[in-house]
Amino acid sequence: MSVTTEVIPYHDDLALSVVHVHPANPRNIAIDLDPKHDVYRVTIKQIPGGKPVGTVLGPADKVSTGINKTIQMMPPDGYTFLPGGFL
């Protein structure tokens, strides 16, 4: 999976943060995800103000203000990543 971001100026000192998530399967076999047993989600957290550049938040780090959103990416019938497939 690759993740890229970009900041698009919006108005005055406001900007839109865009996060691009590109799942990939570089293996030569298909990978099947079953919603009963597997998880396919993306979590976005806002780094609290005052933190130095390069600060990384881990899965257990709590965010009390700003963005803290988890998006379920798994379709109800599961998902198959084809061999060598890039989305």
N, C-alpha and C positions, 0 to 999 in steps of 0.2 A: 504494500500500500504506500502510495506517496501522498504527501500533504503539502500544498503550497498555499500561500496567502498573498493578498494584495490589498492595498488601501486606496480607495477611490475618494478623492476630495468631493464633498457634497455641497456644503454651504457654510460660509464664514469659517469657523474653526471646527466644523463637524466633518466627519469622514465615515465612509462605509467600509467595514472590514469584511472582506470576502475570503472564505476558506474553501479551497478546492480539494476534495478527497477523491483519489483515483485508486480504487482497488485493482489488484493485479494478481495473476497466478503465473509465475515464471516456470512452474514445474511442467512436466510432460504428461501429467495425469489430471483429470478433472477433480475438483474439490467440491463436495456436496455439503451444504449447510442445512441442517434440520432444525426448525424453530423449537422443537421439543427439547433438543440437547445442546444447541449452539447459540451463540450470541453474535450479532452483527450490529454494532452501534457505534456512534461517534459522540464524544463528549467534548464540549467547548467550554473553557473557563477563562474568565478575565483575570489577568494578573493584577493583583491589588496595586494601587498607586504607591509610589515611593520605593518599589523594588528595583534593583539594578538591572541594566540591560543584560539579557541572557538568562534571566530567572526562568526556571522550569518548574511547572507544577506536576506532581505525580497524581495517580488515581486516588490516593487517600487524602490528598490536600484539600481542605475545605475552603470554599470561597463564600464569604458572608455578604459581599456586595458585588454589583456588576453582573456580568453574564455567567451563568452556571447552567448549561442546557445539555441534556442528553437526547439524541435523536436515534430512534430505532430504525435501522436500515433493512431489517429482515422482513421480506414479504411473508404473508401468512402461509404460503405453500413452500417456503424454503428458497434456497438460492444455489445455483451451480456456477462455479468459476471454471470456465473451460480452459484446457491446457494452453499455456502461452497467451492467455487472454488478458488484455488490458482494457479497462473501461475509461 
